[in-house]
């Protein structure tokens, strides 16, 4: 039987959520869920997934649980970023009594997400305990196991991690692995791809070449019709390493394409 995963991107549109250190919660939750959904598609089968918003739309709080309930989702995961000057990760289930499946989903999310975060620094559970309970609407009103994750604090030193594209991808992938483990989804062979970039000269060309050499990345140079140098970089899978390369290319305004291997 096909399993249904509903991803709730916290806030959005007219409600940016918490803001701090030049970041908006709604942008971060969008990025994390997109990475989660991409990782699911690349690595698992036997599921369908939907999200509460495709982009930066306003979705009323009461509609979010209705979207999941009416679709018949098997699990509901709401992704958020914390605020209030603290540090660390925590997650919530409804405080009015939940079943064993909900607690199991919370535990596997906590385990996977904290393990991924700790690859980037000494990140701990907020207040020493990741597993929390509260009376949040999306947890109270949903008809399936539902967990809300709070992925660090936007207004503290945690922002250094939230500004890192590779960190956001790793957190998104951890959410996906947790969902797949909880639902017992079969794995499929990950798809491979290459980055194709170049066509520059002088400083632009040197900067790309220096980055690739500095990262120890495999690449194949080739000449275009007008003699410009291009690089085929990879292969990659959808991981934090590929996110780092894509982040470099985007941040520097370099043209690139992703080609299936």
Secondary structure, 3 states (H helix, E strand, C coil): CCEEEEEEECCECCECCCEECCEEHHHHHHHHHHHHHHHHHHHECCEEEEECCCCCCCCCHHHHHHHHHHHCCCEEEEEEEECCCCCCEEEEEECCCCCHHHHHHHHHHHHHHHHHHCCCCCCCEHHHCCEEEECCHHHHCCCCEEEEEEEEECCCCCHHHHCCHHHHHHHHHHHHHHHHHHHCCCECCCCCEEEEEEEECHHHHHHHHHHHHHHCCCEEEEECCCCCEEEEEEEECCCHHHHHHHHHHHHCCCCEEEEEC
